[in-house]
Amino acid sequence: MRFDSKSAPALAGLLTAALIALSGCGSDSGSSAEPETTPTATLVVVEQGFDSLDELSDYVAQSLDGVEVSLESETNPDFNREAEPERLHVEFASDESRAKDLEATAFIVQATSQAAFDYDILVVTGDVAAGEWRYLYDRSTVEDLTADGQIDVADIWDSAEQSFDTIHR
């Protein structure tokens, strides 16, 4: 087999790129086999209200796996009602997909905006194999984010008062 000298550099470049990709040293070696999806632009705020923690939990569990919903006052024996804000914790099993986790967070925020029970801070946590990520929202922020009947998914994490996220960054 004979190679034209003009095609040798191109062939060498293709072979180098193939070797880098196979060795895992490429620029996206940490990404999954599936391409990252784009999150939904907006979600419409649910119209139904949630009078209890169980109603909210049942609603969120219809769309997310491994959901746990709790109030800190009910799960923390050292909770001080006079000195600490009431935290509503919503935890679910994340698959580490940034787009899906953004949508899930927006879904949770829009649902909790309709909670008829008291809470001061919403804590959304995604559990993943590598650990967890967490975003905290004041109740007033939840109300502001959903005031016009929809919620912008892409901006949901930027609106949080606090975040602890080493998975998506």
CNS distance restraints for C-alpha pairs under 8 A (distance, minus, plus):
assign (resid   3 and name CA) (resid   7 and name CA) 7.05 0.50 0.50
assign (resid   3 and name CA) (resid   8 and name CA) 6.88 0.50 0.50
assign (resid   4 and name CA) (resid   8 and name CA) 6.67 0.50 0.50
assign (resid   5 and name CA) (resid   9 and name CA) 7.84 0.50 0.50
assign (resid   6 and name CA) (resid  10 and name CA) 7.88 0.50 0.50
assign (resid   7 and name CA) (resid  11 and name CA) 6.11 0.50 0.50
assign (resid   8 and name CA) (resid  12 and name CA) 6.03 0.50 0.50
assign (resid   9 and name CA) (resid  13 and name CA) 6.14 0.50 0.50
assign (resid  10 and name CA) (resid  14 and name CA) 6.27 0.50 0.50
assign (resid  11 and name CA) (resid  15 and name CA) 6.16 0.50 0.50
assign (resid  12 and name CA) (resid  16 and name CA) 6.12 0.50 0.50
assign (resid  13 and name CA) (resid  17 and name CA) 6.16 0.50 0.50
assign (resid  14 and name CA) (resid  18 and name CA) 6.09 0.50 0.50
assign (resid  15 and name CA) (resid  19 and name CA) 6.13 0.50 0.50
assign (resid  16 and name CA) (resid  20 and name CA) 6.17 0.50 0.50
assign (resid  17 and name CA) (resid  21 and name CA) 6.14 0.50 0.50
assign (resid  18 and name CA) (resid  22 and name CA) 6.12 0.50 0.50
assign (resid  19 and name CA) (resid  23 and name CA) 6.00 0.50 0.50
assign (resid  20 and name CA) (resid  24 and name CA) 6.35 0.50 0.50
assign (resid  20 and name CA) (resid  25 and name CA) 5.47 0.50 0.50
assign (resid  20 and name CA) (resid  26 and name CA) 5.66 0.50 0.50
assign (resid  21 and name CA) (resid  25 and name CA) 6.40 0.50 0.50
assign (resid  21 and name CA) (resid  26 and name CA) 5.38 0.50 0.50
assign (resid  21 and name CA) (resid  29 and name CA) 7.77 0.50 0.50
assign (resid  24 and name CA) (resid  29 and name CA) 5.18 0.50 0.50
assign (resid  25 and name CA) (resid  29 and name CA) 6.17 0.50 0.50
assign (resid  36 and name CA) (resid  97 and name CA) 7.12 0.50 0.50
assign (resid  36 and name CA) (resid  98 and name CA) 7.66 0.50 0.50
assign (resid  36 and name CA) (resid  99 and name CA) 7.22 0.50 0.50
assign (resid  37 and name CA) (resid  99 and name CA) 5.95 0.50 0.50
assign (resid  37 and name CA) (resid 100 and name CA) 8.00 0.50 0.50
assign (resid  38 and name CA) (resid  99 and name CA) 5.66 0.50 0.50
assign (resid  39 and name CA) (resid  99 and name CA) 4.55 0.50 0.50
assign (resid  39 and name CA) (resid 100 and name CA) 6.57 0.50 0.50
assign (resid  39 and name CA) (resid 102 and name CA) 6.86 0.50 0.50
assign (resid  39 and name CA) (resid 103 and name CA) 6.23 0.50 0.50
assign (resid  39 and name CA) (resid 153 and name CA) 6.86 0.50 0.50
assign (resid  39 and name CA) (resid 154 and name CA) 6.87 0.50 0.50
assign (resid  40 and name CA) (resid 103 and name CA) 6.79 0.50 0.50
assign (resid  40 and name CA) (resid 153 and name CA) 6.47 0.50 0.50
assign (resid  40 and name CA) (resid 154 and name CA) 7.92 0.50 0.50
assign (resid  41 and name CA) (resid 152 and name CA) 6.04 0.50 0.50
assign (resid  41 and name CA) (resid 153 and name CA) 5.61 0.50 0.50
assign (resid  41 and name CA) (resid 154 and name CA) 6.66 0.50 0.50
assign (resid  42 and name CA) (resid 150 and name CA) 6.35 0.50 0.50
assign (resid  42 and name CA) (resid 151 and name CA) 5.34 0.50 0.50
assign (resid  42 and name CA) (resid 152 and name CA) 4.55 0.50 0.50
assign (resid  42 and name CA) (resid 153 and name CA) 5.37 0.50 0.50
assign (resid  43 and name CA) (resid 106 and name CA) 7.34 0.50 0.50
assign (resid  43 and name CA) (resid 107 and name CA) 7.18 0.50 0.50
assign (resid  43 and name CA) (resid 110 and name CA) 7.87 0.50 0.50
assign (resid  43 and name CA) (resid 150 and name CA) 5.41 0.50 0.50
assign (resid  43 and name CA) (resid 151 and name CA) 5.29 0.50 0.50
assign (resid  43 and name CA) (resid 152 and name CA) 6.77 0.50 0.50
assign (resid  43 and name CA) (resid 153 and name CA) 6.99 0.50 0.50
assign (resid  44 and name CA) (resid 110 and name CA) 7.80 0.50 0.50
assign (resid  44 and name CA) (resid 149 and name CA) 5.98 0.50 0.50
assign (resid  44 and name CA) (resid 150 and name CA) 4.23 0.50 0.50
assign (resid  44 and name CA) (resid 151 and name CA) 6.49 0.50 0.50
assign (resid  45 and name CA) (resid 110 and name CA) 5.21 0.50 0.50
assign (resid  45 and name CA) (resid 111 and name CA) 6.98 0.50 0.50
assign (resid  45 and name CA) (resid 146 and name CA) 6.57 0.50 0.50
assign (resid  45 and name CA) (resid 149 and name CA) 5.19 0.50 0.50
assign (resid  45 and name CA) (resid 150 and name CA) 5.05 0.50 0.50
assign (resid  45 and name CA) (resid 151 and name CA) 6.92 0.50 0.50
assign (resid  46 and name CA) (resid 110 and name CA) 6.64 0.50 0.50
assign (resid  46 and name CA) (resid 111 and name CA) 6.16 0.50 0.50
assign (resid  46 and name CA) (resid 114 and name CA) 7.44 0.50 0.50
assign (resid  47 and name CA) (resid 114 and name CA) 7.50 0.50 0.50
assign (resid  48 and name CA) (resid 114 and name CA) 6.98 0.50 0.50
assign (resid  49 and name CA) (resid 114 and name CA) 4.88 0.50 0.50
assign (resid  49 and name CA) (resid 115 and name CA) 5.95 0.50 0.50
assign (resid  49 and name CA) (resid 116 and name CA) 6.62 0.50 0.50
assign (resid  50 and name CA) (resid  55 and name CA) 5.63 0.50 0.50
assign (resid  50 and name CA) (resid  56 and name CA) 5.59 0.50 0.50
assign (resid  50 and name CA) (resid 112 and name CA) 7.99 0.50 0.50
assign (resid  50 and name CA) (resid 114 and name CA) 6.07 0.50 0.50
assign (resid  50 and name CA) (resid 115 and name CA) 4.73 0.50 0.50
assign (resid  50 and name CA) (resid 116 and name CA) 5.70 0.50 0.50
assign (resid  50 and name CA) (resid 117 and name CA) 7.67 0.50 0.50
assign (resid  51 and name CA) (resid  55 and name CA) 6.80 0.50 0.50
assign (resid  51 and name CA) (resid  56 and name CA) 7.93 0.50 0.50
assign (resid  51 and name CA) (resid 115 and name CA) 6.26 0.50 0.50
assign (resid  51 and name CA) (resid 116 and name CA) 4.92 0.50 0.50
assign (resid  51 and name CA) (resid 117 and name CA) 6.02 0.50 0.50
assign (resid  52 and name CA) (resid  56 and name CA) 6.55 0.50 0.50
assign (resid  52 and name CA) (resid 115 and name CA) 7.50 0.50 0.50
assign (resid  52 and name CA) (resid 116 and name CA) 7.25 0.50 0.50
assign (resid  52 and name CA) (resid 117 and name CA) 6.35 0.50 0.50
assign (resid  53 and name CA) (resid  57 and name CA) 6.03 0.50 0.50
assign (resid  53 and name CA) (resid  69 and name CA) 7.01 0.50 0.50
assign (resid  53 and name CA) (resid  70 and name CA) 7.03 0.50 0.50
assign (resid  53 and name CA) (resid 117 and name CA) 7.74 0.50 0.50
assign (resid  54 and name CA) (resid  58 and name CA) 6.03 0.50 0.50
assign (resid  54 and name CA) (resid  69 and name CA) 7.97 0.50 0.50
assign (resid  55 and name CA) (resid  59 and name CA) 6.22 0.50 0.50
assign (resid  56 and name CA) (resid  60 and name CA) 6.22 0.50 0.50
assign (resid  56 and name CA) (resid  69 and name CA) 7.83 0.50 0.50
assign (resid  56 and name CA) (resid 111 and name CA) 7.32 0.50 0.50
assign (resid  56 and name CA) (resid 112 and name CA) 7.33 0.50 0.50
assign (resid  56 and name CA) (resid 115 and name CA) 7.36 0.50 0.50
assign (resid  57 and name CA) (resid  61 and name CA) 5.96 0.50 0.50
assign (resid  57 and name CA) (resid  67 and name CA) 7.26 0.50 0.50
assign (resid  57 and name CA) (resid  68 and name CA) 7.02 0.50 0.50
assign (resid  57 and name CA) (resid  69 and name CA) 5.60 0.50 0.50
assign (resid  58 and name CA) (resid  62 and name CA) 6.46 0.50 0.50
assign (resid  59 and name CA) (resid  63 and name CA) 7.58 0.50 0.50
assign (resid  60 and name CA) (resid  64 and name CA) 6.20 0.50 0.50
assign (resid  60 and name CA) (resid  67 and name CA) 7.20 0.50 0.50
assign (resid  60 and name CA) (resid 108 and name CA) 6.92 0.50 0.50
assign (resid  60 and name CA) (resid 111 and name CA) 7.62 0.50 0.50
assign (resid  61 and name CA) (resid  65 and name CA) 6.36 0.50 0.50
assign (resid  61 and name CA) (resid  66 and name CA) 7.46 0.50 0.50
assign (resid  61 and name CA) (resid  67 and name CA) 5.60 0.50 0.50
assign (resid  64 and name CA) (resid  92 and name CA) 6.63 0.50 0.50
assign (resid  64 and name CA) (resid  93 and name CA) 7.51 0.50 0.50
assign (resid  64 and name CA) (resid 104 and name CA) 7.47 0.50 0.50
assign (resid  65 and name CA) (resid  92 and name CA) 6.05 0.50 0.50
assign (resid  65 and name CA) (resid  93 and name CA) 5.61 0.50 0.50
assign (resid  66 and name CA) (resid  91 and name CA) 7.62 0.50 0.50
assign (resid  66 and name CA) (resid  92 and name CA) 4.95 0.50 0.50
assign (resid  66 and name CA) (resid  93 and name CA) 5.07 0.50 0.50
assign (resid  67 and name CA) (resid  90 and name CA) 6.98 0.50 0.50
assign (resid  67 and name CA) (resid  91 and name CA) 5.52 0.50 0.50
assign (resid  67 and name CA) (resid  92 and name CA) 4.31 0.50 0.50
assign (resid  67 and name CA) (resid  93 and name CA) 6.92 0.50 0.50
assign (resid  68 and name CA) (resid  89 and name CA) 7.71 0.50 0.50
assign (resid  68 and name CA) (resid  90 and name CA) 5.80 0.50 0.50
assign (resid  68 and name CA) (resid  91 and name CA) 5.13 0.50 0.50
assign (resid  68 and name CA) (resid  92 and name CA) 6.40 0.50 0.50
assign (resid  69 and name CA) (resid  88 and name CA) 7.32 0.50 0.50
assign (resid  69 and name CA) (resid  89 and name CA) 5.57 0.50 0.50
assign (resid  69 and name CA) (resid  90 and name CA) 4.58 0.50 0.50
assign (resid  69 and name CA) (resid  91 and name CA) 6.45 0.50 0.50
assign (resid  70 and name CA) (resid  74 and name CA) 7.10 0.50 0.50
assign (resid  70 and name CA) (resid  75 and name CA) 7.10 0.50 0.50
assign (resid  70 and name CA) (resid  88 and name CA) 5.93 0.50 0.50
assign (resid  70 and name CA) (resid  89 and name CA) 5.23 0.50 0.50
assign (resid  70 and name CA) (resid  90 and name CA) 6.76 0.50 0.50
assign (resid  71 and name CA) (resid  75 and name CA) 6.64 0.50 0.50
assign (resid  71 and name CA) (resid  86 and name CA) 6.90 0.50 0.50
assign (resid  71 and name CA) (resid  87 and name CA) 5.78 0.50 0.50
assign (resid  71 and name CA) (resid  88 and name CA) 4.67 0.50 0.50
assign (resid  71 and name CA) (resid  89 and name CA) 6.09 0.50 0.50
assign (resid  71 and name CA) (resid 119 and name CA) 7.74 0.50 0.50
assign (resid  72 and name CA) (resid  76 and name CA) 5.55 0.50 0.50
assign (resid  72 and name CA) (resid  79 and name CA) 7.10 0.50 0.50
assign (resid  72 and name CA) (resid  86 and name CA) 6.24 0.50 0.50
assign (resid  72 and name CA) (resid  87 and name CA) 5.33 0.50 0.50
assign (resid  72 and name CA) (resid  88 and name CA) 6.46 0.50 0.50
assign (resid  72 and name CA) (resid  89 and name CA) 7.15 0.50 0.50
assign (resid  73 and name CA) (resid  77 and name CA) 7.40 0.50 0.50
assign (resid  73 and name CA) (resid  79 and name CA) 5.62 0.50 0.50
assign (resid  73 and name CA) (resid  80 and name CA) 7.87 0.50 0.50
assign (resid  73 and name CA) (resid  81 and name CA) 7.35 0.50 0.50
assign (resid  73 and name CA) (resid  86 and name CA) 6.59 0.50 0.50
assign (resid  73 and name CA) (resid  87 and name CA) 7.73 0.50 0.50
assign (resid  79 and name CA) (resid  84 and name CA) 7.13 0.50 0.50
assign (resid  80 and name CA) (resid  84 and name CA) 5.63 0.50 0.50
assign (resid  81 and name CA) (resid  85 and name CA) 7.25 0.50 0.50
assign (resid  81 and name CA) (resid  86 and name CA) 7.49 0.50 0.50
assign (resid  85 and name CA) (resid 119 and name CA) 7.64 0.50 0.50
assign (resid  85 and name CA) (resid 120 and name CA) 5.67 0.50 0.50
assign (resid  85 and name CA) (resid 121 and name CA) 6.94 0.50 0.50
assign (resid  86 and name CA) (resid 118 and name CA) 7.68 0.50 0.50
assign (resid  86 and name CA) (resid 119 and name CA) 5.01 0.50 0.50
assign (resid  86 and name CA) (resid 120 and name CA) 5.11 0.50 0.50
assign (resid  86 and name CA) (resid 121 and name CA) 6.38 0.50 0.50
assign (resid  87 and name CA) (resid 119 and name CA) 5.85 0.50 0.50
assign (resid  87 and name CA) (resid 120 and name CA) 5.92 0.50 0.50
assign (resid  87 and name CA) (resid 121 and name CA) 4.72 0.50 0.50
assign (resid  87 and name CA) (resid 122 and name CA) 5.83 0.50 0.50
assign (resid  87 and name CA) (resid 123 and name CA) 6.69 0.50 0.50
assign (resid  88 and name CA) (resid 119 and name CA) 5.93 0.50 0.50
assign (resid  88 and name CA) (resid 120 and name CA) 7.52 0.50 0.50
assign (resid  88 and name CA) (resid 121 and name CA) 6.09 0.50 0.50
assign (resid  88 and name CA) (resid 122 and name CA) 4.85 0.50 0.50
assign (resid  88 and name CA) (resid 123 and name CA) 5.96 0.50 0.50
assign (resid  89 and name CA) (resid 122 and name CA) 6.15 0.50 0.50
assign (resid  89 and name CA) (resid 123 and name CA) 4.78 0.50 0.50
assign (resid  89 and name CA) (resid 124 and name CA) 6.17 0.50 0.50
assign (resid  89 and name CA) (resid 125 and name CA) 7.55 0.50 0.50
assign (resid  90 and name CA) (resid 108 and name CA) 7.62 0.50 0.50
assign (resid  90 and name CA) (resid 122 and name CA) 7.61 0.50 0.50
assign (resid  90 and name CA) (resid 123 and name CA) 6.18 0.50 0.50
assign (resid  90 and name CA) (resid 124 and name CA) 5.02 0.50 0.50
assign (resid  90 and name CA) (resid 125 and name CA) 6.25 0.50 0.50
assign (resid  91 and name CA) (resid 124 and name CA) 5.89 0.50 0.50
assign (resid  91 and name CA) (resid 125 and name CA) 4.58 0.50 0.50
assign (resid  91 and name CA) (resid 126 and name CA) 5.79 0.50 0.50
assign (resid  91 and name CA) (resid 127 and name CA) 7.15 0.50 0.50
assign (resid  92 and name CA) (resid 125 and name CA) 6.51 0.50 0.50
assign (resid  92 and name CA) (resid 126 and name CA) 5.24 0.50 0.50
assign (resid  92 and name CA) (resid 127 and name CA) 6.13 0.50 0.50
assign (resid  93 and name CA) (resid 126 and name CA) 5.75 0.50 0.50
assign (resid  93 and name CA) (resid 127 and name CA) 4.94 0.50 0.50
assign (resid  93 and name CA) (resid 128 and name CA) 6.40 0.50 0.50
assign (resid  94 and name CA) (resid 101 and name CA) 6.67 0.50 0.50
assign (resid  94 and name CA) (resid 126 and name CA) 5.04 0.50 0.50
assign (resid  94 and name CA) (resid 127 and name CA) 5.37 0.50 0.50
assign (resid  94 and name CA) (resid 128 and name CA) 5.34 0.50 0.50
assign (resid  95 and name CA) (resid 101 and name CA) 7.89 0.50 0.50
assign (resid  95 and name CA) (resid 128 and name CA) 6.27 0.50 0.50
assign (resid  96 and name CA) (resid 100 and name CA) 7.98 0.50 0.50
assign (resid  96 and name CA) (resid 101 and name CA) 7.07 0.50 0.50
assign (resid  96 and name CA) (resid 128 and name CA) 6.43 0.50 0.50
assign (resid  96 and name CA) (resid 167 and name CA) 7.02 0.50 0.50
assign (resid  96 and name CA) (resid 168 and name CA) 7.35 0.50 0.50
assign (resid  97 and name CA) (resid 101 and name CA) 6.00 0.50 0.50
assign (resid  98 and name CA) (resid 102 and name CA) 6.06 0.50 0.50
assign (resid  98 and name CA) (resid 168 and name CA) 6.20 0.50 0.50
assign (resid  99 and name CA) (resid 103 and name CA) 6.29 0.50 0.50
assign (resid 100 and name CA) (resid 104 and name CA) 6.06 0.50 0.50
assign (resid 101 and name CA) (resid 105 and name CA) 6.04 0.50 0.50
assign (resid 101 and name CA) (resid 126 and name CA) 7.61 0.50 0.50
assign (resid 102 and name CA) (resid 106 and name CA) 6.21 0.50 0.50
assign (resid 102 and name CA) (resid 153 and name CA) 6.17 0.50 0.50
assign (resid 102 and name CA) (resid 154 and name CA) 6.77 0.50 0.50
assign (resid 102 and name CA) (resid 156 and name CA) 6.87 0.50 0.50
assign (resid 102 and name CA) (resid 157 and name CA) 7.24 0.50 0.50
assign (resid 103 and name CA) (resid 107 and name CA) 5.99 0.50 0.50
assign (resid 103 and name CA) (resid 153 and name CA) 5.91 0.50 0.50
assign (resid 104 and name CA) (resid 108 and name CA) 6.16 0.50 0.50
assign (resid 105 and name CA) (resid 109 and name CA) 6.14 0.50 0.50
assign (resid 105 and name CA) (resid 124 and name CA) 6.66 0.50 0.50
assign (resid 105 and name CA) (resid 156 and name CA) 7.19 0.50 0.50
assign (resid 105 and name CA) (resid 157 and name CA) 7.97 0.50 0.50
assign (resid 106 and name CA) (resid 110 and name CA) 6.05 0.50 0.50
assign (resid 106 and name CA) (resid 151 and name CA) 6.80 0.50 0.50
assign (resid 106 and name CA) (resid 152 and name CA) 7.57 0.50 0.50
assign (resid 106 and name CA) (resid 153 and name CA) 5.63 0.50 0.50
assign (resid 106 and name CA) (resid 156 and name CA) 6.13 0.50 0.50
assign (resid 107 and name CA) (resid 111 and name CA) 6.20 0.50 0.50
assign (resid 108 and name CA) (resid 112 and name CA) 6.08 0.50 0.50
assign (resid 108 and name CA) (resid 124 and name CA) 7.58 0.50 0.50
assign (resid 109 and name CA) (resid 113 and name CA) 6.15 0.50 0.50
assign (resid 109 and name CA) (resid 122 and name CA) 7.93 0.50 0.50
assign (resid 109 and name CA) (resid 142 and name CA) 6.22 0.50 0.50
assign (resid 110 and name CA) (resid 114 and name CA) 7.25 0.50 0.50
assign (resid 110 and name CA) (resid 142 and name CA) 7.52 0.50 0.50
assign (resid 110 and name CA) (resid 146 and name CA) 6.31 0.50 0.50
assign (resid 110 and name CA) (resid 150 and name CA) 7.82 0.50 0.50
assign (resid 110 and name CA) (resid 151 and name CA) 6.95 0.50 0.50
assign (resid 111 and name CA) (resid 115 and name CA) 7.25 0.50 0.50
assign (resid 112 and name CA) (resid 122 and name CA) 7.98 0.50 0.50
assign (resid 112 and name CA) (resid 142 and name CA) 7.71 0.50 0.50
assign (resid 113 and name CA) (resid 139 and name CA) 7.85 0.50 0.50
assign (resid 113 and name CA) (resid 142 and name CA) 5.88 0.50 0.50
assign (resid 113 and name CA) (resid 143 and name CA) 5.90 0.50 0.50
assign (resid 113 and name CA) (resid 146 and name CA) 6.96 0.50 0.50
assign (resid 119 and name CA) (resid 139 and name CA) 7.09 0.50 0.50
assign (resid 120 and name CA) (resid 138 and name CA) 6.02 0.50 0.50
assign (resid 120 and name CA) (resid 139 and name CA) 5.33 0.50 0.50
assign (resid 121 and name CA) (resid 136 and name CA) 6.62 0.50 0.50
assign (resid 121 and name CA) (resid 137 and name CA) 5.54 0.50 0.50
assign (resid 121 and name CA) (resid 138 and name CA) 4.52 0.50 0.50
assign (resid 121 and name CA) (resid 139 and name CA) 5.56 0.50 0.50
assign (resid 122 and name CA) (resid 136 and name CA) 5.60 0.50 0.50
assign (resid 122 and name CA) (resid 137 and name CA) 5.04 0.50 0.50
assign (resid 122 and name CA) (resid 138 and name CA) 6.29 0.50 0.50
assign (resid 122 and name CA) (resid 139 and name CA) 6.74 0.50 0.50
assign (resid 123 and name CA) (resid 134 and name CA) 6.80 0.50 0.50
assign (resid 123 and name CA) (resid 135 and name CA) 5.82 0.50 0.50
assign (resid 123 and name CA) (resid 136 and name CA) 4.57 0.50 0.50
assign (resid 123 and name CA) (resid 137 and name CA) 6.56 0.50 0.50
assign (resid 124 and name CA) (resid 134 and name CA) 5.57 0.50 0.50
assign (resid 124 and name CA) (resid 135 and name CA) 5.31 0.50 0.50
assign (resid 124 and name CA) (resid 136 and name CA) 6.44 0.50 0.50
assign (resid 125 and name CA) (resid 132 and name CA) 6.74 0.50 0.50
assign (resid 125 and name CA) (resid 133 and name CA) 5.66 0.50 0.50
assign (resid 125 and name CA) (resid 134 and name CA) 4.36 0.50 0.50
assign (resid 125 and name CA) (resid 135 and name CA) 6.63 0.50 0.50
assign (resid 126 and name CA) (resid 132 and name CA) 5.48 0.50 0.50
assign (resid 126 and name CA) (resid 133 and name CA) 5.34 0.50 0.50
assign (resid 126 and name CA) (resid 134 and name CA) 6.47 0.50 0.50
assign (resid 127 and name CA) (resid 131 and name CA) 6.22 0.50 0.50
assign (resid 127 and name CA) (resid 132 and name CA) 4.54 0.50 0.50
assign (resid 127 and name CA) (resid 133 and name CA) 6.86 0.50 0.50
assign (resid 128 and name CA) (resid 132 and name CA) 5.54 0.50 0.50
assign (resid 130 and name CA) (resid 167 and name CA) 7.40 0.50 0.50
assign (resid 131 and name CA) (resid 167 and name CA) 7.76 0.50 0.50
assign (resid 132 and name CA) (resid 165 and name CA) 7.28 0.50 0.50
assign (resid 132 and name CA) (resid 167 and name CA) 7.24 0.50 0.50
assign (resid 133 and name CA) (resid 163 and name CA) 7.71 0.50 0.50
assign (resid 133 and name CA) (resid 164 and name CA) 5.61 0.50 0.50
assign (resid 133 and name CA) (resid 165 and name CA) 4.41 0.50 0.50
assign (resid 133 and name CA) (resid 166 and name CA) 6.72 0.50 0.50
assign (resid 133 and name CA) (resid 167 and name CA) 6.47 0.50 0.50
assign (resid 134 and name CA) (resid 163 and name CA) 5.62 0.50 0.50
assign (resid 134 and name CA) (resid 164 and name CA) 5.08 0.50 0.50
assign (resid 134 and name CA) (resid 165 and name CA) 6.10 0.50 0.50
assign (resid 135 and name CA) (resid 157 and name CA) 6.91 0.50 0.50
assign (resid 135 and name CA) (resid 160 and name CA) 6.00 0.50 0.50
assign (resid 135 and name CA) (resid 161 and name CA) 7.67 0.50 0.50
assign (resid 135 and name CA) (resid 162 and name CA) 5.92 0.50 0.50
assign (resid 135 and name CA) (resid 163 and name CA) 4.43 0.50 0.50
assign (resid 135 and name CA) (resid 164 and name CA) 6.49 0.50 0.50
assign (resid 135 and name CA) (resid 165 and name CA) 7.88 0.50 0.50
assign (resid 136 and name CA) (resid 160 and name CA) 5.54 0.50 0.50
assign (resid 136 and name CA) (resid 161 and name CA) 5.76 0.50 0.50
assign (resid 136 and name CA) (resid 162 and name CA) 5.17 0.50 0.50
assign (resid 136 and name CA) (resid 163 and name CA) 6.23 0.50 0.50
assign (resid 137 and name CA) (resid 141 and name CA) 6.04 0.50 0.50
assign (resid 137 and name CA) (resid 142 and name CA) 6.42 0.50 0.50
assign (resid 137 and name CA) (resid 159 and name CA) 7.74 0.50 0.50
assign (resid 137 and name CA) (resid 160 and name CA) 5.11 0.50 0.50
assign (resid 137 and name CA) (resid 161 and name CA) 5.54 0.50 0.50
assign (resid 137 and name CA) (resid 162 and name CA) 7.28 0.50 0.50
assign (resid 138 and name CA) (resid 142 and name CA) 6.46 0.50 0.50
assign (resid 138 and name CA) (resid 161 and name CA) 7.01 0.50 0.50
assign (resid 139 and name CA) (resid 143 and name CA) 6.30 0.50 0.50
assign (resid 140 and name CA) (resid 144 and name CA) 6.14 0.50 0.50
assign (resid 141 and name CA) (resid 145 and name CA) 6.01 0.50 0.50
assign (resid 141 and name CA) (resid 159 and name CA) 7.65 0.50 0.50
assign (resid 141 and name CA) (resid 160 and name CA) 7.88 0.50 0.50
assign (resid 142 and name CA) (resid 146 and name CA) 6.38 0.50 0.50
assign (resid 143 and name CA) (resid 147 and name CA) 5.76 0.50 0.50
assign (resid 145 and name CA) (resid 150 and name CA) 7.85 0.50 0.50
assign (resid 145 and name CA) (resid 151 and name CA) 5.95 0.50 0.50
assign (resid 145 and name CA) (resid 152 and name CA) 7.85 0.50 0.50
assign (resid 146 and name CA) (resid 150 and name CA) 5.52 0.50 0.50
assign (resid 146 and name CA) (resid 151 and name CA) 5.43 0.50 0.50
assign (resid 151 and name CA) (resid 156 and name CA) 7.94 0.50 0.50
assign (resid 152 and name CA) (resid 156 and name CA) 6.54 0.50 0.50
assign (resid 155 and name CA) (resid 159 and name CA) 6.39 0.50 0.50
assign (resid 156 and name CA) (resid 160 and name CA) 7.00 0.50 0.50
assign (resid 157 and name CA) (resid 163 and name CA) 7.89 0.50 0.50
assign (resid 165 and name CA) (resid 169 and name CA) 6.81 0.50 0.50
